[in-house]
Amino acid sequence: MMAEQKFDTNPYRPIQSTGAYRRLMTAYYFMVKHPSWFGKKVAWITSGGPVEPLYAMGALPFYPENYGAMCGASRMSASLCEAAEHKGYSHDLCSYALTDLGSYLTGKGPIGRLPKPDFLVCGNNICGTVIKWYEIQARAFHVPLFFLDTPFIHDEIHEHTLRYIQGQMKDYISFLERELKRPFSERRFEEVSARSFETISLWKEILDLSRHHPAPIAAFDAFIHMAPIVTLRGTRWAVHYYKKLKKELEERIKTKTGAFAREEIRLIWDNIPIWYDIRNLSRLLASHGAVLVADTYTSAWVLDDLDLTKPLEGLARAYAVIHLNQGLNYKIKKMVNLTERYGAHGFIMHSNRSCKPYSLGQYDMRREVTRLTGRPGLIIEADHTDSRSYAPQQVEKQILMFLEIIKGKD
């Protein structure tokens, strides 16, 4: 693994709200680790799954993928993946899945043994791996599993597809009523959906602030501060936190304070972060005046089609059209839009060994986005949590050469 380097030519300006963020996430994981203390049941759910019905029913969601990111950032994933592989699981599986399985088998991880789920909720709008992954864990824990099926959107969502997913959502609610032994409250669901919409709106506004020059928050910061939009969407906690973060960033804009002291090159990131090397990559880029100002990953939780007038139907549409459940043309348009809206000089694409749905078609994407924007793109190879599939020195050389190309163009 790349040894941490000291780059003093472009100091990073820490976000003061990070302290509140850490307290918030500590409280969340404390509740999930001790649900009985709060009279709650825990549901494991995929990152693209509808969380609003869970909060409306008083259940606590737990995200194995988000926990996998924590393990990656803590540089614990490689050993956990090896533990799963030792039990016969293939190295070719997603490292989030392997990390989760390894943590279950060993009881190790940033917060120790994972909380036992009362039931699992699996949505295939992010990938197909989660189906077998959650089936395995449902058998291991001897708990029920609900599978929410969302057909892939190749071009646009059709009415019959939307009706089908709405039916799936109704089945989901019936499942929750059975497991939690209480009726579903429409009033409570509308309240949670309203807070979810407010959280999503705040998150979108926060990401949009980086259209300013200099950007008050870098994508590397957004990768960390996105945790509440994933785990706490629909809660007052998330709303309060993002209001605080937004206020701080707006103050930065007034004083023209950027995430880094120097911003000369603006870049877009595609795919999941390389969690175990975020700090080094950020320092490397910053030392050459380059800042990641936007990305396709954190913006994936901006559910643009969420309709509050009919929450259930709105959620069905919103969760069907998320980033990973759409075709290549949608992803190209999104990259072009980000590149132009944020005034980027180029873009970096992470060819992620673990996430095939996210990485499929990236070479075609790079060619087409460059053709449409005139901005160069770089593809680097890694894995989002498994550092064994990463050659840091090679990636560093690629990035330095790429930055020289951008400087030469400008």
C-alpha positions as CSV (number, residue, x, y, z in Angstrom):
1,M,0.0,0.0,0.0
2,M,1.2,3.5,-0.8
3,A,2.9,5.0,2.2
4,E,1.3,8.3,3.3
5,Q,3.1,11.2,1.8
6,K,3.4,14.8,3.0
7,F,2.3,17.4,0.5
8,D,2.7,20.8,2.1
9,T,2.3,22.9,-1.1
10,N,-1.5,23.1,-0.9
11,P,-2.9,22.7,2.6
12,Y,-6.3,21.2,3.2
13,R,-8.8,23.2,5.1
14,P,-10.7,20.9,7.5
15,I,-14.5,21.1,7.7
16,Q,-15.5,22.2,11.2
17,S,-18.8,20.3,11.0
18,T,-16.9,17.0,10.9
19,G,-17.0,16.8,14.7
20,A,-20.8,16.9,14.6
21,Y,-20.7,14.3,11.8
22,R,-18.7,11.9,13.9
23,R,-20.9,12.3,16.9
24,L,-24.0,11.7,14.7
25,M,-22.6,8.5,13.2
26,T,-21.3,7.3,16.6
27,A,-24.8,7.6,18.0
28,Y,-26.3,5.8,15.0
29,Y,-23.9,2.8,15.3
30,F,-24.5,2.8,19.0
31,M,-28.2,2.4,18.5
32,V,-27.7,-0.3,15.8
33,K,-25.3,-2.2,18.0
34,H,-27.8,-2.1,21.0
35,P,-31.3,-2.0,19.4
36,S,-33.0,-3.7,22.4
37,W,-32.0,-0.8,24.6
38,F,-34.2,1.4,22.4
39,G,-36.9,-1.1,21.8
40,K,-36.0,-1.3,18.1
41,K,-35.6,-4.1,15.6
42,V,-32.7,-4.0,13.0
43,A,-33.1,-4.5,9.3
44,W,-30.1,-5.1,7.0
45,I,-30.8,-3.3,3.8
46,T,-28.9,-2.7,0.5
47,S,-27.7,0.8,-0.2
48,G,-30.3,1.4,-2.9
49,G,-33.2,0.0,-0.9
50,P,-36.2,2.2,0.2
51,V,-35.4,3.1,3.8
52,E,-38.4,5.4,4.4
53,P,-40.8,2.6,5.1
54,L,-38.4,1.2,7.7
55,Y,-38.1,4.4,9.6
56,A,-41.9,4.9,9.3
57,M,-42.3,1.5,11.0
58,G,-39.8,2.3,13.7
59,A,-37.1,-0.2,12.5
60,L,-33.4,0.7,12.4
61,P,-31.7,0.1,9.0
62,F,-28.1,-1.2,8.8
63,Y,-26.1,-1.1,5.6
64,P,-23.5,-3.8,5.0
65,E,-22.1,-1.8,2.1
66,N,-21.7,1.3,4.2
67,Y,-20.0,-0.8,6.8
68,G,-17.8,-2.2,4.1
69,A,-16.7,1.3,3.2
70,M,-15.8,1.9,6.9
71,C,-13.7,-1.3,6.9
72,G,-12.0,-0.1,3.7
73,A,-11.3,3.3,5.1
74,S,-9.9,1.6,8.3
75,R,-7.8,-0.7,6.0
76,M,-9.3,-3.8,7.5
77,S,-11.1,-5.1,4.4
78,A,-8.2,-7.2,3.0
79,S,-7.9,-9.4,6.0
80,L,-11.7,-9.8,6.2
81,C,-11.9,-10.7,2.5
82,E,-9.2,-13.3,3.1
83,A,-11.2,-14.8,6.0
84,A,-14.2,-15.2,3.7
85,E,-12.1,-16.6,0.9
86,H,-10.6,-19.1,3.4
87,K,-14.2,-20.4,3.9
88,G,-14.5,-21.0,0.2
89,Y,-15.9,-17.7,-1.1
90,S,-14.4,-16.6,-4.4
91,H,-11.9,-13.7,-4.6
92,D,-13.9,-12.5,-7.7
93,L,-16.9,-11.6,-5.5
94,C,-17.6,-7.9,-4.6
95,S,-15.3,-7.0,-1.8
96,Y,-18.2,-5.4,0.1
97,A,-19.8,-8.8,0.2
98,L,-16.5,-10.5,1.1
99,T,-15.9,-7.9,3.8
100,D,-19.3,-8.4,5.3
101,L,-19.0,-12.2,5.2
102,G,-15.5,-12.0,6.7
103,S,-16.7,-9.7,9.5
104,Y,-19.6,-12.1,10.3
105,L,-17.3,-15.1,10.3
106,T,-14.6,-13.5,12.5
107,G,-16.5,-10.9,14.5
108,K,-13.9,-8.3,13.5
109,G,-14.4,-4.8,12.1
110,P,-14.4,-1.1,13.1
111,I,-17.3,-1.7,15.5
112,G,-16.6,-5.4,16.2
113,R,-19.2,-8.0,15.5
114,L,-22.1,-6.8,13.3
115,P,-25.5,-6.4,14.8
116,K,-27.8,-9.4,14.2
117,P,-30.6,-8.5,11.8
118,D,-34.2,-9.3,12.6
119,F,-34.8,-9.4,8.9
120,L,-33.2,-8.4,5.6
121,V,-34.3,-6.2,2.7
122,C,-32.6,-6.6,-0.6
123,G,-33.1,-4.4,-3.7
124,N,-31.5,-5.3,-7.0
125,N,-31.4,-1.8,-8.3
126,I,-27.7,-1.6,-7.6
127,C,-26.4,-5.0,-8.7
128,G,-27.2,-8.7,-8.8
129,T,-24.5,-9.8,-6.3
130,V,-26.7,-8.5,-3.4
131,I,-29.3,-11.2,-4.1
132,K,-27.1,-14.2,-3.3
133,W,-25.2,-12.2,-0.7
134,Y,-28.4,-11.5,1.3
135,E,-29.7,-15.0,0.8
136,I,-26.5,-16.3,2.4
137,Q,-26.8,-14.0,5.4
138,A,-30.5,-14.7,5.8
139,R,-29.7,-18.4,6.1
140,A,-26.8,-17.7,8.4
141,F,-28.9,-15.6,10.8
142,H,-32.1,-17.7,10.3
143,V,-34.1,-14.6,9.6
144,P,-36.6,-13.7,6.8
145,L,-35.5,-11.8,3.6
146,F,-37.6,-9.5,1.4
147,F,-36.5,-9.1,-2.2
148,L,-37.5,-5.9,-3.9
149,D,-37.3,-6.3,-7.7
150,T,-36.7,-3.2,-9.8
151,P,-36.3,-3.9,-13.6
152,F,-33.3,-2.3,-15.3
153,I,-34.1,0.9,-17.1
154,H,-32.5,0.8,-20.5
155,D,-33.9,4.0,-21.9
156,E,-36.8,5.5,-20.0
157,I,-39.1,4.1,-17.3
158,H,-42.4,2.7,-18.8
159,E,-45.8,2.8,-17.1
160,H,-46.0,-0.9,-16.8
161,T,-42.6,-1.0,-15.1
162,L,-43.7,1.7,-12.7
163,R,-46.9,-0.2,-11.8
164,Y,-44.9,-3.3,-11.2
165,I,-42.5,-1.6,-8.8
166,Q,-45.4,0.1,-7.0
167,G,-46.8,-3.4,-6.5
168,Q,-43.4,-4.4,-5.1
169,M,-43.5,-1.5,-2.7
170,K,-46.9,-2.6,-1.4
171,D,-45.6,-6.1,-0.9
172,Y,-42.7,-4.6,1.0
173,I,-45.0,-2.8,3.4
174,S,-47.0,-5.9,3.9
175,F,-43.8,-7.8,4.8
176,L,-42.9,-5.1,7.3
177,E,-46.3,-5.3,8.9
178,R,-45.9,-9.0,9.4
179,E,-42.4,-8.9,10.8
180,L,-42.9,-5.9,13.0
181,K,-46.5,-6.9,14.1
182,R,-48.0,-3.5,13.7
183,P,-50.0,-1.7,11.0
184,F,-48.4,0.7,8.6
185,S,-49.1,4.3,9.4
186,E,-49.7,6.5,6.3
187,R,-49.4,9.6,8.4
188,R,-46.0,8.5,9.8
189,F,-44.8,7.5,6.4
190,E,-45.7,10.9,4.9
191,E,-43.7,12.6,7.7
192,V,-40.7,10.4,7.1
193,S,-40.9,10.9,3.4
194,A,-41.1,14.7,3.9
195,R,-37.9,14.6,6.0
196,S,-36.3,12.3,3.4
197,F,-37.1,14.8,0.7
198,E,-35.7,17.7,2.8
199,T,-32.5,15.7,3.4
200,I,-32.1,14.9,-0.3
201,S,-32.7,18.6,-1.2
202,L,-30.1,19.7,1.3
203,W,-27.6,17.2,0.1
204,K,-28.2,18.3,-3.5
205,E,-27.7,21.9,-2.5
206,I,-24.5,21.1,-0.7
207,L,-23.1,19.3,-3.7
208,D,-24.1,22.2,-5.9
209,L,-22.1,24.6,-3.8
210,S,-18.9,23.2,-5.4
211,R,-19.9,24.8,-8.7
212,H,-18.4,27.9,-7.1
213,H,-14.7,28.8,-7.6
214,P,-13.0,27.8,-5.4
215,A,-15.1,24.8,-4.4
216,P,-15.9,25.0,-0.7
217,I,-16.0,21.2,-0.4
218,A,-14.1,18.6,-2.3
219,A,-15.5,15.2,-3.5
220,F,-13.2,13.4,-1.1
221,D,-15.0,15.3,1.7
222,A,-18.4,14.5,0.2
223,F,-17.5,10.8,0.2
224,I,-17.2,10.9,4.0
225,H,-20.1,13.3,4.7
226,M,-22.5,11.3,2.5
227,A,-23.0,8.7,5.3
228,P,-26.1,10.4,6.8
229,I,-27.9,10.6,3.4
230,V,-27.4,6.8,3.1
231,T,-28.1,5.6,6.7
232,L,-30.2,8.4,8.2
233,R,-32.3,9.6,5.3
234,G,-35.8,10.4,6.6
235,T,-34.7,11.3,10.1
236,R,-34.5,14.7,11.9
237,W,-30.8,13.9,12.6
238,A,-29.9,14.0,9.0
239,V,-31.8,17.2,8.3
240,H,-30.2,19.0,11.3
241,Y,-26.7,17.9,10.3
242,Y,-26.9,18.9,6.6
243,K,-28.3,22.3,7.6
244,K,-25.3,22.8,9.8
245,L,-22.9,21.6,7.0
246,K,-24.5,23.8,4.4
247,K,-24.3,26.9,6.6
248,E,-20.6,26.4,7.1
249,L,-20.0,25.9,3.4
250,E,-22.0,29.0,2.5
251,E,-19.8,31.0,4.8
252,R,-16.8,29.6,2.9
253,I,-18.3,30.8,-0.4
254,K,-18.8,34.3,1.1
255,T,-15.1,34.5,2.0
256,K,-14.0,32.6,-1.1
257,T,-12.5,29.9,1.1
258,G,-11.9,26.7,-0.9
259,A,-11.5,23.1,0.4
260,F,-7.8,23.6,-0.5
261,A,-5.7,26.8,-0.4
262,R,-5.0,26.4,-4.1
263,E,-7.4,25.3,-6.9
264,E,-6.0,25.3,-10.4
265,I,-7.5,22.1,-11.9
266,R,-11.1,21.0,-11.4
267,L,-11.8,17.3,-11.8
268,I,-14.9,14.9,-11.8
269,W,-14.7,11.4,-10.3
270,D,-16.6,8.4,-11.6
271,N,-17.4,5.3,-9.5
272,I,-17.1,4.3,-5.8
273,P,-14.1,5.8,-4.0
274,I,-10.9,3.8,-3.3
275,W,-11.7,4.0,0.4
276,Y,-8.3,2.9,1.8
277,D,-6.4,5.5,-0.3
278,I,-8.7,8.5,-0.2
279,R,-6.3,10.6,1.9
280,N,-3.2,9.9,-0.3
281,L,-5.0,10.5,-3.5
282,S,-6.4,13.7,-2.2
283,R,-3.0,14.9,-1.2
284,L,-1.4,13.9,-4.4
285,L,-4.0,15.8,-6.5
286,A,-3.9,18.8,-4.2
287,S,-0.1,19.0,-4.4
288,H,-0.6,19.8,-8.1
289,G,-3.5,22.2,-7.5
290,A,-6.1,19.7,-8.6
291,V,-9.3,19.3,-6.7
292,L,-12.2,16.8,-7.2
293,V,-15.2,19.1,-7.3
294,A,-18.0,16.6,-8.1
295,D,-18.6,12.9,-8.7
296,T,-21.2,10.4,-9.9
297,Y,-21.2,8.5,-6.6
298,T,-22.4,11.0,-4.0
299,S,-24.9,12.5,-6.4
300,A,-26.5,9.0,-6.8
301,W,-28.5,9.7,-3.6
302,V,-30.1,12.8,-5.1
303,L,-33.4,11.2,-5.9
304,D,-34.7,13.8,-8.4
305,D,-38.0,12.0,-9.1
306,L,-39.2,11.9,-5.5
307,D,-42.9,13.1,-5.5
308,L,-44.3,14.1,-2.1
309,T,-47.9,14.3,-3.3
310,K,-48.0,10.5,-3.6
311,P,-45.1,9.2,-1.5
312,L,-45.4,5.5,-2.3
313,E,-45.6,6.1,-6.0
314,G,-42.9,8.7,-5.8
315,L,-40.5,6.4,-4.0
316,A,-41.2,3.6,-6.5
317,R,-40.1,5.8,-9.4
318,A,-37.2,7.4,-7.5
319,Y,-35.6,4.0,-6.5
320,A,-36.1,2.6,-10.0
321,V,-34.1,5.3,-11.8
322,I,-31.1,5.5,-9.5
323,H,-27.7,5.7,-11.2
324,L,-26.8,2.0,-11.2
325,N,-30.2,0.9,-12.5
326,Q,-29.9,2.9,-15.8
327,G,-28.1,2.3,-19.1
328,L,-24.9,3.7,-20.5
329,N,-26.5,6.7,-22.3
330,Y,-27.8,8.0,-19.0
331,K,-24.4,7.7,-17.4
332,I,-22.7,9.5,-20.3
333,K,-25.2,12.3,-20.1
334,K,-24.6,12.6,-16.3
335,M,-20.8,12.8,-16.7
336,V,-21.2,15.4,-19.5
337,N,-23.6,17.4,-17.3
338,L,-21.2,17.2,-14.3
339,T,-18.2,18.2,-16.4
340,E,-19.9,21.2,-17.8
341,R,-21.9,22.4,-14.7
342,Y,-18.8,22.3,-12.5
343,G,-16.4,23.7,-15.0
344,A,-14.1,20.7,-14.9
345,H,-10.9,20.5,-16.8
346,G,-11.0,16.7,-16.9
347,F,-12.3,13.5,-15.2
348,I,-11.0,10.4,-13.5
349,M,-12.8,7.1,-13.8
350,H,-12.2,4.3,-11.3
351,S,-12.4,1.0,-13.0
352,N,-13.6,-0.9,-10.0
353,R,-12.8,-4.6,-9.9
354,S,-15.6,-5.3,-7.4
355,C,-18.4,-3.2,-9.0
356,K,-19.0,-4.5,-12.5
357,P,-22.3,-2.6,-13.0
358,Y,-20.6,0.7,-12.2
359,S,-17.5,0.0,-14.3
360,L,-19.1,-1.6,-17.3
361,G,-18.7,0.6,-20.4
362,Q,-16.3,3.1,-18.9
363,Y,-14.0,3.0,-21.9
364,D,-16.9,3.9,-24.2
365,M,-18.0,6.5,-21.7
366,R,-14.6,8.1,-21.6
367,R,-14.4,8.4,-25.3
368,E,-17.9,9.8,-25.6
369,V,-17.6,12.3,-22.8
370,T,-14.3,13.6,-24.2
371,R,-15.9,13.9,-27.6
372,L,-18.9,15.9,-26.2
373,T,-17.0,18.1,-23.8
374,G,-13.5,18.3,-25.2
375,R,-12.2,17.3,-21.7
376,P,-9.7,14.5,-21.3
377,G,-10.4,11.5,-19.0
378,L,-8.2,9.0,-17.2
379,I,-9.2,5.4,-16.2
380,I,-7.4,3.9,-13.2
381,E,-7.8,0.4,-12.0
382,A,-8.4,-0.5,-8.3
383,D,-11.0,-2.0,-6.0
384,H,-13.2,0.0,-3.6
385,T,-12.1,-1.8,-0.4
386,D,-9.7,-4.6,-1.2
387,S,-6.2,-3.1,-1.4
388,R,-4.8,-6.3,-2.7
389,S,-6.1,-5.3,-6.2
390,Y,-4.4,-2.0,-6.2
391,A,-1.0,-0.8,-7.6
392,P,-0.6,2.6,-6.0
393,Q,2.7,3.6,-7.6
394,Q,1.3,2.9,-11.0
395,V,-1.9,4.9,-10.3
396,E,0.2,7.8,-9.0
397,K,2.3,7.9,-12.2
398,Q,-0.9,7.8,-14.3
399,I,-2.4,10.7,-12.4
400,L,0.7,12.8,-12.6
401,M,0.9,12.2,-16.4
402,F,-2.8,13.0,-16.7
403,L,-2.4,16.3,-14.9
404,E,0.5,17.3,-17.1
405,I,-1.8,16.7,-20.1
406,I,-4.4,19.0,-18.7
407,K,-1.9,21.7,-17.9
408,G,-0.6,21.4,-21.5
409,K,-4.1,21.8,-22.9
410,D,-4.8,24.9,-20.8
